[in-house]
Amino acid sequence: MGWMPSTDETVECSQNVARLIDAIARHEAVEKGVFALNNDGTCGRIDAELLSRSSTGPAAAQQLIRDFAKRAGTVTYRGGDETHRVAATADTFPAAHTLRLLGDALDDEAKMERAVEIASHMPSLSCVKIGDHQELDAPATEVWRFLERLQAALVSRGKERNLSVQWYLGTGAFVPLEPVHNKSSPCLWDRGIGQLPPIDEVRISVHGGVADDALDELYNSVMAMVSSFNHKLKGHERTEVFFTESHLEFMQRFLAQQASLNFNGGPYKLSFDDITLFVERCA
């Protein structure tokens, strides 16, 4: 099993395995990890809500789930129901390097607080994924507010670290252009955000296309976003913006301005390859 989603089926499966172990296996089988992790680069995924969902079940099933949580590489939080919430500690997800925020993860203050609690207690955290082939049901400004509060929590415990951010966005986050500081735009200009974690790399996936008369707006909005990252993010080294559509039209506009963008003496080099805009700090 490479993924433990927060579903009734997962809880039932864990309980059945626990009963099987009680019947025919020794205790050491649990300690060695009954659920094998997959080898697709995620090193196993688990929904954070599953620990709370299973907290009232048989002790052996809870142990199986906790064991998987300790070894999983990716934690997903969707803002799902946690009637019997289990507090996150540094020992809950000690190996997890990636936190995925999906669905309603930042939908209200309580869920925002829970997301920060989970992230700030992941000692190996290095990457935050905002959406994953689906948009987060919260405006971009809430993502920055989450990162701001995460930084405060990490600093208060002496755990500050560099992060990378991967963000799935629709073109609605960029068009219309004005104002660049609206709630949906990821642009950091005039945002009024406090201290953020050092974010050395941002990868943006822009999904969907725009009408021909909005192509200039898309280009200008993306470039404003990139510029804001270069100036506002501490320790920033690289931005990648991937386009599923409208990449040819974006590239045409980029190539028309590439000389002025790269030869103005700035610290970043810009390039476009196939369907991706690259912005990299010069050596």
Backbone as CSV, one residue per row, in Angstrom:
resi,resn,N_x,N_y,N_z,CA_x,CA_y,CA_z,C_x,C_y,C_z
1,MET,0.848,-1.194,0.000,0.000,0.000,0.000,0.879,1.238,0.000
2,GLY,0.661,2.140,-0.987,1.456,3.350,-1.058,0.733,4.586,-0.598
3,TRP,-0.569,4.478,-0.305,-1.350,5.653,0.047,-2.397,5.264,1.072
4,MET,-2.503,6.063,2.113,-3.538,5.860,3.123,-4.457,7.075,3.139
5,PRO,-5.533,7.056,2.322,-6.485,8.165,2.342,-7.377,8.093,3.574
6,SER,-7.975,9.215,3.921,-8.877,9.254,5.073,-10.266,8.807,4.643
7,THR,-10.453,7.493,4.541,-11.731,6.923,4.106,-12.141,5.794,5.039
8,ASP,-13.422,5.457,4.987,-13.911,4.319,5.772,-13.206,3.036,5.362
9,GLU,-12.897,2.918,4.060,-12.250,1.705,3.562,-10.867,1.526,4.183
10,THR,-10.120,2.628,4.330,-8.792,2.530,4.930,-8.881,2.107,6.388
11,VAL,-9.810,2.710,7.109,-9.993,2.352,8.519,-10.381,0.885,8.646
12,GLU,-11.318,0.434,7.808,-11.756,-0.961,7.855,-10.618,-1.908,7.505
13,CYS,-9.837,-1.549,6.486,-8.702,-2.389,6.090,-7.706,-2.516,7.237
14,SER,-7.403,-1.394,7.900,-6.459,-1.418,9.018,-6.977,-2.284,10.152
15,GLN,-8.265,-2.192,10.423,-8.853,-3.004,11.486,-8.809,-4.486,11.142
16,ASN,-9.070,-4.808,9.872,-9.022,-6.213,9.452,-7.613,-6.774,9.554
17,VAL,-6.627,-5.966,9.133,-5.238,-6.414,9.229,-4.847,-6.596,10.685
18,ALA,-5.284,-5.664,11.537,-4.970,-5.769,12.964,-5.537,-7.051,13.559
19,ARG,-6.759,-7.378,13.177,-7.372,-8.616,13.680,-6.618,-9.842,13.176
20,LEU,-6.157,-9.771,11.917,-5.399,-10.888,11.358,-4.087,-11.073,12.106
21,ILE,-3.425,-9.963,12.398,-2.163,-10.047,13.140,-2.391,-10.636,14.525
22,ASP,-3.447,-10.179,15.186,-3.758,-10.716,16.514,-3.998,-12.221,16.460
23,ALA,-4.541,-12.674,15.329,-4.906,-14.088,15.223,-3.732,-14.983,14.851
24,ILE,-2.858,-14.517,13.943,-1.870,-15.454,13.409,-0.431,-14.965,13.450
25,ALA,-0.208,-13.690,13.748,1.155,-13.159,13.655,1.674,-12.730,15.012
26,ARG,2.963,-12.569,15.077,3.581,-12.081,16.294,3.601,-10.555,16.290
27,HIS,3.814,-9.961,17.451,3.803,-8.498,17.581,4.887,-7.850,16.715
28,GLU,5.988,-8.576,16.491,7.091,-8.004,15.718,6.672,-7.646,14.298
29,ALA,5.644,-8.313,13.775,5.189,-8.025,12.411,4.683,-6.605,12.296
30,VAL,4.021,-6.130,13.348,3.536,-4.753,13.334,4.701,-3.782,13.402
31,GLU,5.667,-4.074,14.284,6.795,-3.174,14.478,7.614,-3.007,13.201
32,LYS,7.672,-4.038,12.372,8.441,-3.958,11.134,7.688,-3.253,10.019
33,GLY,6.411,-3.016,10.211,5.638,-2.282,9.213,4.922,-3.200,8.253
34,VAL,3.650,-3.419,8.484,2.879,-4.316,7.626,2.610,-3.690,6.274
35,PHE,2.299,-2.391,6.262,1.989,-1.712,5.007,3.284,-1.219,4.366
36,ALA,3.636,-1.792,3.229,4.859,-1.387,2.541,4.660,-0.040,1.859
37,LEU,5.733,0.746,1.808,5.681,2.020,1.107,5.979,1.798,-0.364
38,ASN,5.385,2.657,-1.199,5.647,2.506,-2.625,6.967,3.160,-2.988
39,ASN,7.369,3.036,-4.239,8.668,3.539,-4.668,8.510,4.436,-5.886
40,ASP,7.512,5.334,-5.841,7.273,6.219,-6.977,7.780,7.629,-6.727
41,GLY,8.632,7.785,-5.735,9.160,9.098,-5.414,8.441,9.769,-4.267
42,THR,7.251,9.294,-3.919,6.526,9.890,-2.799,6.861,9.196,-1.488
43,CYS,7.396,7.988,-1.573,7.719,7.192,-0.378,6.517,7.043,0.534
44,GLY,5.358,6.871,-0.059,4.147,6.663,0.721,3.429,7.961,1.033
45,ARG,2.098,7.955,0.922,1.285,9.142,1.211,0.213,8.791,2.231
46,ILE,-0.090,9.752,3.083,-1.141,9.545,4.070,-1.940,10.829,4.236
47,ASP,-3.242,10.695,4.400,-4.093,11.841,4.715,-3.998,12.124,6.210
48,ALA,-3.734,13.375,6.551,-3.584,13.734,7.964,-4.837,13.411,8.765
49,GLU,-6.006,13.576,8.139,-7.261,13.345,8.851,-7.450,11.889,9.285
50,LEU,-6.715,10.971,8.648,-6.901,9.549,8.954,-6.565,9.229,10.408
51,LEU,-5.559,9.902,10.969,-5.183,9.617,12.350,-6.324,9.946,13.308
52,SER,-7.015,11.055,13.042,-8.154,11.422,13.885,-9.334,10.500,13.628
53,ARG,-9.539,10.163,12.373,-10.682,9.326,11.999,-10.597,7.942,12.622
54,SER,-9.385,7.448,12.788,-9.200,6.089,13.302,-8.893,6.065,14.793
55,SER,-8.912,7.231,15.450,-8.427,7.320,16.830,-9.309,6.597,17.838
56,THR,-10.541,6.299,17.470,-11.439,5.604,18.400,-11.569,4.114,18.083
57,GLY,-10.798,3.634,17.109,-10.866,2.228,16.721,-9.963,1.354,17.572
58,PRO,-9.826,0.079,17.196,-8.973,-0.854,17.936,-7.537,-0.354,18.031
59,ALA,-6.895,-0.604,19.157,-5.538,-0.112,19.391,-4.557,-0.634,18.345
60,ALA,-4.717,-1.891,17.944,-3.795,-2.472,16.957,-3.919,-1.772,15.611
61,ALA,-5.142,-1.414,15.206,-5.340,-0.700,13.947,-4.745,0.699,14.027
62,GLN,-4.905,1.359,15.163,-4.303,2.677,15.341,-2.784,2.598,15.219
63,GLN,-2.209,1.538,15.766,-0.761,1.374,15.696,-0.292,1.197,14.256
64,LEU,-1.033,0.433,13.467,-0.681,0.248,12.060,-0.664,1.584,11.324
65,ILE,-1.682,2.396,11.566,-1.782,3.681,10.882,-0.685,4.625,11.365
66,ARG,-0.420,4.645,12.664,0.647,5.507,13.189,1.998,5.091,12.628
67,ASP,2.196,3.776,12.475,3.460,3.286,11.923,3.645,3.756,10.483
68,PHE,2.578,3.676,9.692,2.651,4.155,8.308,2.917,5.657,8.287
69,ALA,2.249,6.400,9.177,2.428,7.851,9.233,3.877,8.224,9.533
70,LYS,4.528,7.462,10.376,5.912,7.764,10.741,6.871,7.577,9.573
71,ARG,6.503,6.739,8.604,7.406,6.441,7.491,7.002,7.108,6.185
72,ALA,5.799,7.650,6.119,5.310,8.244,4.869,6.108,9.491,4.490
73,GLY,6.284,9.680,3.184,7.025,10.839,2.687,6.156,12.038,2.392
74,THR,4.854,11.830,2.171,3.935,12.917,1.821,2.700,12.868,2.706
75,VAL,2.356,14.017,3.263,1.146,14.165,4.071,0.177,15.063,3.312
76,THR,-1.074,14.642,3.217,-2.110,15.435,2.557,-3.121,15.911,3.590
77,TYR,-3.425,17.214,3.532,-4.481,17.757,4.391,-5.518,18.426,3.510
78,ARG,-6.785,18.016,3.688,-7.876,18.513,2.858,-8.901,19.331,3.649
79,GLY,-8.695,19.503,4.929,-9.693,20.182,5.737,-10.893,19.311,6.030
80,GLY,-10.702,17.992,6.022,-11.798,17.059,6.267,-12.197,16.991,7.731
81,ASP,-13.280,16.291,7.995,-13.824,16.183,9.347,-12.827,15.505,10.283
82,GLU,-12.636,16.106,11.449,-11.780,15.534,12.492,-12.497,15.666,13.836
83,THR,-13.551,14.919,13.991,-14.348,14.986,15.216,-13.502,14.666,16.441
84,HIS,-12.643,13.668,16.326,-11.750,13.288,17.422,-10.318,13.637,17.004
85,ARG,-10.020,14.922,17.017,-8.753,15.397,16.468,-7.565,14.933,17.299
86,VAL,-6.553,14.426,16.599,-5.308,14.006,17.229,-4.281,15.109,17.033
87,ALA,-3.692,15.579,18.117,-2.708,16.656,18.028,-1.479,16.192,17.257
88,ALA,-0.948,17.063,16.414,0.272,16.758,15.667,1.485,17.067,16.531
89,THR,2.449,16.161,16.529,3.716,16.373,17.224,4.847,16.073,16.252
90,ALA,6.066,16.330,16.680,7.221,16.067,15.820,7.387,14.584,15.527
91,ASP,6.724,13.740,16.291,6.824,12.294,16.099,5.675,11.736,15.262
92,THR,4.748,12.609,14.824,3.594,12.130,14.059,3.975,11.798,12.623
93,PHE,4.649,12.742,11.950,5.086,12.541,10.554,6.583,12.863,10.447
94,PRO,7.441,12.146,11.136,8.858,12.533,11.212,9.617,12.456,9.898
95,ALA,9.190,11.586,8.982,9.924,11.400,7.724,9.347,12.197,6.568
96,ALA,8.170,12.777,6.732,7.469,13.418,5.610,8.175,14.689,5.170
97,HIS,8.517,14.730,3.891,9.190,15.896,3.321,8.232,16.823,2.588
98,THR,7.010,16.363,2.292,6.068,17.132,1.478,4.708,17.198,2.153
99,LEU,4.132,18.410,2.176,2.758,18.607,2.636,1.929,19.076,1.456
100,ARG,0.839,18.354,1.153,-0.096,18.756,0.102,-1.337,19.357,0.749
101,LEU,-1.699,20.551,0.321,-2.921,21.196,0.782,-3.932,21.154,-0.350
102,LEU,-5.040,20.455,-0.128,-6.047,20.266,-1.167,-7.422,20.665,-0.645
103,GLY,-8.358,20.828,-1.572,-9.761,21.020,-1.220,-10.008,22.187,-0.289
104,ASP,-10.532,21.883,0.906,-10.930,22.903,1.879,-9.874,23.152,2.943
105,ALA,-8.617,22.849,2.657,-7.567,22.895,3.676,-7.436,24.249,4.359
106,LEU,-7.685,25.339,3.636,-7.544,26.685,4.208,-8.877,27.418,4.188
107,ASP,-9.962,26.673,4.300,-11.302,27.223,4.092,-11.762,28.160,5.199
108,ASP,-11.307,27.944,6.431,-11.701,28.818,7.535,-10.568,28.865,8.556
109,GLU,-10.773,29.637,9.613,-9.710,29.855,10.590,-9.289,28.563,11.282
110,ALA,-10.248,27.715,11.621,-9.920,26.467,12.310,-9.072,25.552,11.425
111,LYS,-9.415,25.477,10.145,-8.652,24.627,9.229,-7.280,25.224,8.945
112,MET,-7.209,26.551,8.847,-5.916,27.210,8.693,-5.018,26.879,9.885
113,GLU,-5.568,26.980,11.077,-4.808,26.677,12.291,-4.335,25.225,12.294
114,ARG,-5.194,24.319,11.855,-4.830,22.904,11.809,-3.728,22.663,10.783
115,ALA,-3.823,23.294,9.614,-2.790,23.141,8.586,-1.438,23.626,9.099
116,VAL,-1.432,24.751,9.801,-0.188,25.277,10.367,0.353,24.329,11.430
117,GLU,-0.538,23.779,12.257,-0.111,22.831,13.291,0.578,21.619,12.667
118,ILE,-0.038,21.066,11.630,0.539,19.887,10.974,1.890,20.229,10.357
119,ALA,1.934,21.308,9.578,3.168,21.671,8.873,4.306,21.994,9.832
120,SER,4.005,22.719,10.889,5.058,23.155,11.813,5.600,22.015,12.660
121,HIS,4.904,20.876,12.664,5.379,19.708,13.404,5.879,18.605,12.468
122,MET,6.243,18.975,11.240,6.862,18.033,10.303,8.351,18.356,10.231
123,PRO,9.193,17.688,11.008,10.606,18.060,11.104,11.390,17.927,9.808
124,SER,10.895,17.128,8.866,11.602,16.941,7.593,10.973,17.734,6.454
125,LEU,10.007,18.597,6.757,9.284,19.331,5.715,10.223,20.192,4.876
126,SER,10.147,20.023,3.548,10.937,20.850,2.635,10.115,21.378,1.472
127,CYS,8.905,20.839,1.259,8.089,21.228,0.108,6.622,21.322,0.508
128,VAL,5.978,22.423,0.091,4.538,22.584,0.276,3.897,22.611,-1.100
129,LYS,2.950,21.707,-1.344,2.223,21.658,-2.611,0.824,22.222,-2.405
130,ILE,0.501,23.230,-3.196,-0.807,23.869,-3.108,-1.646,23.362,-4.271
131,GLY,-2.548,22.429,-3.999,-3.287,21.789,-5.073,-2.415,20.754,-5.761
132,ASP,-3.047,19.850,-6.462,-2.324,18.808,-7.195,-3.268,18.292,-8.273
133,HIS,-3.174,18.888,-9.476,-4.113,18.622,-10.569,-5.535,19.030,-10.182
134,GLN,-5.633,19.886,-9.206,-6.899,20.505,-8.829,-6.562,21.758,-8.037
135,GLU,-7.408,22.788,-8.152,-7.138,24.020,-7.436,-7.584,23.908,-5.986
136,LEU,-6.820,24.550,-5.112,-7.225,24.666,-3.725,-8.452,25.566,-3.649
137,ASP,-9.415,25.186,-2.811,-10.635,25.983,-2.675,-10.419,27.156,-1.728
138,ALA,-9.403,27.937,-2.000,-9.104,29.130,-1.207,-8.296,30.066,-2.093
139,PRO,-8.479,31.380,-1.960,-7.729,32.318,-2.796,-6.250,32.322,-2.446
140,ALA,-5.448,32.835,-3.370,-3.997,32.840,-3.189,-3.573,33.572,-1.927
141,THR,-4.309,34.617,-1.573,-3.928,35.373,-0.382,-3.941,34.509,0.873
142,GLU,-4.814,33.483,0.907,-4.856,32.584,2.058,-3.643,31.664,2.091
143,VAL,-3.090,31.353,0.932,-1.867,30.545,0.889,-0.711,31.320,1.500
144,TRP,-0.585,32.598,1.127,0.485,33.415,1.703,0.277,33.592,3.203
145,ARG,-0.972,33.723,3.619,-1.251,33.861,5.053,-0.879,32.577,5.795
146,PHE,-1.136,31.420,5.172,-0.714,30.151,5.766,0.802,30.109,5.926
147,LEU,1.531,30.487,4.876,2.994,30.451,4.931,3.533,31.453,5.947
148,GLU,2.871,32.596,6.055,3.266,33.590,7.056,3.110,33.021,8.470
149,ARG,1.996,32.380,8.730,1.756,31.815,10.057,2.645,30.600,10.320
150,LEU,2.943,29.844,9.267,3.875,28.729,9.416,5.251,29.244,9.822
151,GLN,5.705,30.321,9.176,7.000,30.897,9.521,7.029,31.340,10.982
152,ALA,5.973,31.987,11.441,5.924,32.431,12.835,6.009,31.244,13.791
153,ALA,5.302,30.159,13.443,5.322,28.968,14.294,6.704,28.323,14.312
154,LEU,7.351,28.254,13.147,8.680,27.647,13.068,9.715,28.477,13.814
155,VAL,9.670,29.796,13.633,10.631,30.677,14.297,10.470,30.610,15.810
156,SER,9.225,30.554,16.274,8.979,30.524,17.719,9.570,29.282,18.373
157,ARG,9.764,28.231,17.580,10.319,26.984,18.107,11.749,26.746,17.639
158,GLY,12.351,27.770,17.014,13.722,27.645,16.540,13.889,26.634,15.433
159,LYS,12.851,26.479,14.585,12.858,25.449,13.546,12.783,26.034,12.132
160,GLU,13.186,27.284,11.935,13.086,27.896,10.607,13.876,27.084,9.587
161,ARG,13.323,26.995,8.361,13.993,26.231,7.308,13.596,26.771,5.942
162,ASN,14.400,26.427,4.946,14.071,26.771,3.564,13.008,25.818,3.038
163,LEU,12.107,26.366,2.227,11.051,25.564,1.629,11.009,25.784,0.127
164,SER,10.425,24.833,-0.575,10.020,25.033,-1.961,8.499,24.961,-1.991
165,VAL,7.902,25.670,-2.951,6.447,25.716,-3.071,6.057,25.301,-4.477
166,GLN,5.124,24.366,-4.578,4.552,23.968,-5.863,3.070,24.308,-5.826
167,TRP,2.607,25.013,-6.870,1.281,25.626,-6.799,0.530,25.380,-8.097
168,TYR,-0.652,24.824,-7.987,-1.532,24.570,-9.130,-2.548,25.702,-9.191
169,LEU,-2.574,26.434,-10.315,-3.470,27.581,-10.461,-4.158,27.562,-11.816
170,GLY,-5.388,28.015,-11.853,-6.073,28.241,-13.115,-5.767,29.632,-13.633
171,THR,-6.088,29.887,-14.891,-5.803,31.206,-15.469,-6.622,32.304,-14.807
172,GLY,-7.685,31.941,-14.098,-8.474,32.936,-13.391,-7.700,33.660,-12.307
173,ALA,-6.572,33.084,-11.881,-5.728,33.751,-10.893,-4.911,34.878,-11.510
174,PHE,-4.856,34.926,-12.849,-4.020,35.912,-13.536,-4.811,36.885,-14.400
175,VAL,-5.986,36.518,-14.802,-6.806,37.346,-15.687,-8.169,37.527,-15.030
176,PRO,-8.687,38.759,-14.876,-8.109,40.001,-15.378,-6.899,40.456,-14.569
177,LEU,-6.103,41.329,-15.166,-4.836,41.759,-14.589,-5.015,42.622,-13.350
178,GLU,-5.941,43.558,-13.389,-6.067,44.522,-12.300,-7.112,44.084,-11.285
179,PRO,-6.825,44.258,-9.990,-5.519,44.636,-9.455,-4.662,43.399,-9.235
180,VAL,-3.343,43.541,-9.302,-2.469,42.378,-9.121,-2.515,41.882,-7.684
181,HIS,-3.011,42.710,-6.762,-3.057,42.285,-5.366,-4.448,41.805,-4.957
182,ASN,-5.286,41.396,-5.948,-6.583,40.841,-5.562,-6.380,39.490,-4.878
183,LYS,-7.417,38.979,-4.252,-7.285,37.781,-3.425,-6.885,36.545,-4.210
184,SER,-7.242,36.499,-5.489,-6.960,35.310,-6.296,-5.549,35.293,-6.853
185,SER,-4.939,36.459,-7.004,-3.621,36.550,-7.625,-2.526,36.121,-6.655
186,PRO,-1.548,35.333,-7.131,-0.421,34.960,-6.283,0.647,36.039,-6.199
187,CYS,0.483,37.132,-6.945,1.474,38.207,-6.969,1.641,38.802,-5.575
188,LEU,2.883,39.104,-5.201,3.172,39.605,-3.858,3.264,41.124,-3.772
189,TRP,3.173,41.829,-4.888,3.210,43.285,-4.830,2.012,43.804,-4.042
190,ASP,2.247,44.771,-3.162,1.175,45.420,-2.386,0.323,44.413,-1.627
191,ARG,0.925,43.333,-1.200,0.153,42.277,-0.558,-0.004,42.502,0.948
192,GLY,0.939,43.189,1.583,0.843,43.407,3.018,1.080,42.158,3.837
193,ILE,1.809,41.198,3.271,2.117,39.951,3.968,3.335,40.169,4.859
194,GLY,3.330,39.559,6.038,4.458,39.664,6.946,5.593,38.734,6.547
195,GLN,6.360,38.309,7.527,7.542,37.492,7.269,7.151,36.107,6.760
196,LEU,7.709,35.723,5.610,7.481,34.400,5.033,8.704,33.524,5.258
197,PRO,8.555,32.204,5.161,9.737,31.343,5.235,10.668,31.633,4.060
198,PRO,11.953,31.342,4.192,12.825,31.405,3.018,12.324,30.405,1.974
199,ILE,11.952,30.909,0.810,11.400,30.050,-0.250,12.362,30.100,-1.429
200,ASP,13.185,29.072,-1.567,14.217,29.114,-2.598,13.688,28.778,-3.981
201,GLU,12.572,28.050,-4.062,12.052,27.665,-5.373,10.529,27.664,-5.368
202,VAL,9.947,28.228,-6.427,8.499,28.192,-6.628,8.228,27.596,-8.000
203,ARG,7.344,26.610,-8.047,6.900,26.029,-9.315,5.398,26.245,-9.442
204,ILE,5.016,26.970,-10.479,3.612,27.277,-10.722,3.137,26.503,-11.945
205,SER,2.038,25.780,-11.818,1.391,25.138,-12.966,0.139,25.930,-13.302
206,VAL,0.129,26.543,-14.484,-1.009,27.348,-14.924,-1.852,26.490,-15.859
207,HIS,-3.041,26.147,-15.426,-3.887,25.240,-16.194,-5.048,25.990,-16.821
208,GLY,-5.289,25.657,-18.092,-6.359,26.310,-18.832,-5.821,27.396,-19.740
209,GLY,-6.652,27.829,-20.661,-6.262,28.872,-21.590,-7.098,30.122,-21.382
210,VAL,-6.806,31.146,-22.179,-7.565,32.394,-22.116,-7.925,32.812,-23.536
211,ALA,-8.897,33.694,-23.648,-9.284,34.226,-24.953,-8.148,35.060,-25.535
212,ASP,-8.149,35.207,-26.847,-7.076,35.946,-27.515,-6.922,37.357,-26.967
213,ASP,-8.035,38.002,-26.644,-7.946,39.384,-26.175,-7.482,39.486,-24.719
214,ALA,-7.232,38.334,-24.073,-6.735,38.347,-22.694,-5.293,37.855,-22.595
215,LEU,-4.659,37.562,-23.740,-3.301,37.017,-23.719,-2.292,38.012,-23.157
216,ASP,-2.440,39.277,-23.508,-1.528,40.290,-22.967,-1.681,40.399,-21.451
217,GLU,-2.920,40.318,-20.978,-3.161,40.373,-19.537,-2.503,39.189,-18.835
218,LEU,-2.632,38.001,-19.431,-2.014,36.815,-18.850,-0.503,36.995,-18.758
219,TYR,0.103,37.451,-19.844,1.553,37.642,-19.865,1.985,38.651,-18.802
220,ASN,1.336,39.802,-18.778,1.728,40.855,-17.843,1.529,40.422,-16.393
221,SER,0.469,39.687,-16.139,0.194,39.240,-14.776,1.216,38.210,-14.311
222,VAL,1.565,37.263,-15.178,2.570,36.260,-14.820,3.922,36.924,-14.579
223,MET,4.297,37.865,-15.431,5.588,38.531,-15.264,5.611,39.385,-13.997
224,ALA,4.484,39.999,-13.653,4.410,40.756,-12.399,4.579,39.824,-11.204
225,MET,3.976,38.641,-11.285,4.125,37.646,-10.221,5.579,37.232,-10.062
226,VAL,6.222,36.908,-11.180,7.620,36.481,-11.151,8.498,37.569,-10.541
227,SER,8.278,38.804,-10.968,9.056,39.924,-10.432,8.854,40.066,-8.926
228,SER,7.618,39.881,-8.475,7.353,40.007,-7.037,8.060,38.914,-6.247
229,PHE,8.142,37.708,-6.790,8.867,36.636,-6.109,10.347,36.994,-5.990
230,ASN,10.912,37.509,-7.082,12.333,37.855,-7.084,12.669,38.891,-6.018
231,HIS,11.750,39.812,-5.786,12.014,40.918,-4.869,11.534,40.656,-3.445
232,LYS,10.504,39.845,-3.289,9.864,39.721,-1.984,10.220,38.447,-1.214
233,LEU,10.670,37.410,-1.906,10.920,36.136,-1.236,12.374,36.039,-0.784
234,LYS,12.560,35.824,0.483,13.889,35.698,1.062,14.580,34.438,0.542
235,GLY,15.835,34.596,0.097,16.615,33.452,-0.353,16.137,32.822,-1.638
236,HIS,15.375,33.581,-2.441,14.764,32.983,-3.632,15.798,32.751,-4.732
237,GLU,15.788,31.544,-5.298,16.750,31.165,-6.325,16.112,30.896,-7.682
238,ARG,14.880,30.411,-7.704,14.347,29.909,-8.972,12.815,29.910,-8.969
239,THR,12.251,30.307,-10.117,10.815,30.183,-10.355,10.611,29.462,-11.676
240,GLU,9.686,28.517,-11.698,9.270,27.872,-12.938,7.767,28.063,-13.093
241,VAL,7.348,28.461,-14.288,5.925,28.610,-14.572,5.599,27.724,-15.764
242,PHE,4.802,26.705,-15.518,4.445,25.701,-16.522,3.048,26.004,-17.055
243,PHE,2.879,25.967,-18.374,1.596,26.270,-19.005,1.047,25.026,-19.703
244,THR,-0.204,24.696,-19.444,-0.837,23.611,-20.185,-1.408,24.108,-21.506
245,GLU,-1.779,25.392,-21.555,-2.296,26.013,-22.768,-1.728,27.429,-22.865
246,SER,-1.915,28.050,-24.020,-1.486,29.439,-24.250,0.022,29.623,-24.130
247,HIS,0.791,28.519,-24.125,2.235,28.664,-23.966,2.900,29.240,-25.209
248,LEU,2.373,28.921,-26.401,2.968,29.482,-27.615,2.802,30.990,-27.652
249,GLU,1.610,31.456,-27.313,1.354,32.893,-27.309,2.174,33.594,-26.219
250,PHE,2.318,32.936,-25.083,3.137,33.509,-24.014,4.596,33.588,-24.456
251,MET,5.095,32.518,-25.096,6.483,32.494,-25.544,6.751,33.595,-26.561
252,GLN,5.816,33.844,-27.471,5.991,34.908,-28.460,6.175,36.258,-27.784
253,ARG,5.383,36.530,-26.787,5.504,37.792,-26.064,6.796,37.843,-25.260
254,PHE,7.179,36.707,-24.690,8.423,36.664,-23.923,9.633,36.904,-24.819
255,LEU,9.670,36.233,-25.979,10.817,36.384,-26.879,10.955,37.815,-27.380
256,ALA,9.826,38.488,-27.548,9.870,39.876,-28.012,10.517,40.795,-26.985
257,GLN,10.505,40.389,-25.713,11.054,41.238,-24.658,12.268,40.623,-23.974
258,GLN,12.720,39.468,-24.449,13.768,38.737,-23.743,15.046,39.544,-23.581
259,ALA,15.446,40.257,-24.623,16.692,41.017,-24.554,16.658,42.030,-23.412
260,SER,15.589,42.794,-23.337,15.508,43.801,-22.278,15.387,43.158,-20.901
261,LEU,14.761,41.995,-20.831,14.610,41.320,-19.548,15.937,40.796,-19.018
262,ASN,16.799,40.302,-19.907,18.043,39.668,-19.481,19.252,40.588,-19.479
263,PHE,19.183,41.712,-20.163,20.358,42.572,-20.272,20.209,43.879,-19.499
264,ASN,19.369,43.884,-18.498,19.208,45.098,-17.700,20.020,45.047,-16.414
265,GLY,20.914,44.068,-16.303,21.803,43.996,-15.152,21.189,43.411,-13.901
266,GLY,20.036,42.802,-14.003,19.380,42.231,-12.835,20.025,40.938,-12.389
267,PRO,19.675,40.466,-11.190,20.298,39.253,-10.642,19.706,37.951,-11.172
268,TYR,18.648,38.037,-11.986,17.985,36.827,-12.460,18.056,36.713,-13.979
269,LYS,18.201,35.479,-14.448,18.185,35.180,-15.878,16.853,34.522,-16.214
270,LEU,16.222,34.975,-17.303,14.934,34.435,-17.719,15.083,33.685,-19.032
271,SER,14.393,32.565,-19.153,14.402,31.792,-20.392,13.070,31.064,-20.525
272,PHE,12.786,30.612,-21.753,11.547,29.871,-22.001,11.894,28.635,-22.815
273,ASP,11.482,27.481,-22.323,11.795,26.223,-22.992,10.518,25.407,-23.137
274,ASP,10.082,25.216,-24.372,8.909,24.401,-24.671,7.638,25.011,-24.084
275,ILE,7.255,24.617,-22.881,6.018,25.135,-22.278,6.269,25.724,-20.889
276,THR,7.536,26.020,-20.576,7.875,26.460,-19.223,8.741,27.712,-19.241
277,LEU,8.357,28.682,-18.417,9.163,29.873,-18.174,10.090,29.594,-16.994
278,PHE,11.385,29.853,-17.172,12.373,29.656,-16.114,12.943,31.003,-15.690
279,VAL,13.014,31.219,-14.402,13.641,32.418,-13.843,14.639,31.937,-12.801
280,GLU,15.938,32.172,-13.059,16.979,31.619,-12.203,17.955,32.704,-11.778
281,ARG,18.346,32.657,-10.511,19.336,33.608,-10.021,20.675,33.343,-10.699
282,CYS,21.315,34.397,-11.154,22.613,34.257,-11.819,23.665,33.805,-10.807
283,ALA,24.608,33.011,-11.279,25.670,32.511,-10.399,26.579,33.647,-9.963
